[in-house]
Amino acid sequence: MTINGVGFVLLIVLLSCGMPCLAKVYTVGDSSGWSLGVDYKTWTSGKTFQVGDTLSFNYGSTHSVDEVSSGDYGTCTAGNAIASYTSGPTTIALNTTGTHYFICGVAGHCSGGMKVSVPVTAASSAPSGTAKPTPTPSTSTTTPASSAAFSPAVPLVCSLVLFIFNLVVS
């Protein structure tokens, strides 16, 4: 089997469109979810967030998720939120590069630690969420495994790409 010029171009386009297969879904705070008492700075460390990845906030009716500016993040101000969500769980796609800032808009929760800043880089061909090795703490407590997971659509999208590729080259 040989691939002609049109088939080669189509293959490149299909592979480019297939890049969402590499997107990750991160559960903010892992098994603790979006709640008071979670160290979100530690939660983000070692993770590489990329355009196309998704954040999943799991929370109850006593919390909210507000995407805010850097300044509002620093002062825990929810009044000028870019977006506000009040019924969990909430899924937010990371569609742009740069740091995204999220706080709980309930009075006192942000200042109590319910805030997370997520640095997002451009998508690459390598899977996102690749964690840098971090030393294991010398305590008897355990840390939940990373919550990064492939999107449920991964097998479907990848199968479709392979199916179309097989049609083109045959």
N, C-alpha and C positions, 0 to 999 in steps of 0.2 A: 504494500500500500504506500502510495506517495501522497503528500499533501501539496496541492497546487497553491498558487499565490493567494487566491480568495480564501481557500480553506485555512491557510496560515494566518491571515488577517483575522478571520472569524475566530480561530483558536485563541489568538491574543485577546480579542475583545471578550470572549467567554471567560477566559481566565481572569481578566481584570474584573469582570462582573462577579466572578466567583469569590472575590476577596472577602465578602461578608462572612464566608465560611470561617474566617479567622477571628471574627468578632467575639468578644467575651461578655458575659453577663456577670456583674459583680454584685453580690448581696452586701449592701453597706452594713458594716458592723458584724458580718458573718452571722453566727447563730444568735448573737445578742440583738441584732437588728438596729433600728433607729430608735435609741432610747437613752435615757440618762445613765451615766456611769460607764460609758464606753469611751475608750481613748481612740478617737478617730484619726489622730495624727499617726499613731502607731499602726492603725489599720491600713492606712494608705502607703506606709513605708514599704519599699520593696516591690510595689506593684507598678506596672507600666500601663497607664490608661491611654488608649488610642481612639482616634475618630472611628466611629462605628461601634464602639463598645457601649454597654448599657449599664446603668446603675439601677438596682432594685432596692427601694427603701421599704422595709417592713415595719409598720408601726400601728398603734391603736388610735382611738379617737381622742386621746389626750395629747397628741402631737400633731405637727404639720411639717411639711418640707417646703422651704422657701429658697429659690435660687436668687442670690443677691449679688451686688457689686462687691468689689474688694473692700471699699470703704465701709459699706454696710456690714460686711462680714466682720471687720475689725471692731466695729461698735455694737454688733448684735442688733442692728436695726432692720426690722422686717417691713416697715411701712412703704418702702419703695421697691418691693420685690419684683424681679424680672418675671418670675412665675411662682405661683403658690398652689400647693396641693394640701388638702385637708382630710382626705379619706384614703388610708393605706389599704393594701400596698400600692406604692407608686413606682412606675418604671420610667426612667428618664434616659433617652438616647444622647450620647455624647457626639454631637454632630460638628463641632468646631474645635479647633486647637486653642490652647490657652488654658488658664486656670479657671475652673468653674467653682463657685462658692455656694454652699448650702448650709442653711441654719434651720433650727426649729423656731417657728414664729411665736410659740407660746411663751408668755412672759416668764423670764428667768431661766428658761431651758437652754438657750444659746450660751448665756454667761455661765451656766452649769456644765458646759462642755458639749452640748448637742450642736456641733458645727463641724463641717468637713470641707476642706479645699482639695480639689481633684485636678492635678495638672494633666492636660490632655495633649498628646503629640499626634503628628500626622501618622496615618496607618502605614505600616510597612508590610513586607511580604512575610515577615516572621510572625508567629502567633503572639498576640499581646498577652499581658498578664504574666510574662516571664519574670519570676521573682528573683531578685539578687539574693545570694546566700546570706543568711543572717545568723549570728551566733545563737545557739539555744540557751535560754536562761537557765541558770543553775538552781531552779526551784522545783518543787514537786507539782506545780500547777501545769495544766496543759492548755495549749492555745488551739482553738479550732482550726482545722485545715482551711486553706484559702477557698473562698466561695466562688472563685472564677470558674465559669462553666461555659461550654459552647452553647450557642443559641439552639433551641429545639429545631430550628429550620435548617441547621447545618446539613444533616443527611439528605434532605429533600433538595436543597440548592446544589450540593455537590453531585448528587445523582443526576440531576437535570443537566448540569454542565457536561458530565461524562456522556450522557445519552446523546446530546446534541453534537459533541465532539465525534462520537462514533458514527453518527449520521453523515457528518461532513467528510470524514476520511474514508468512508466506504463507498 
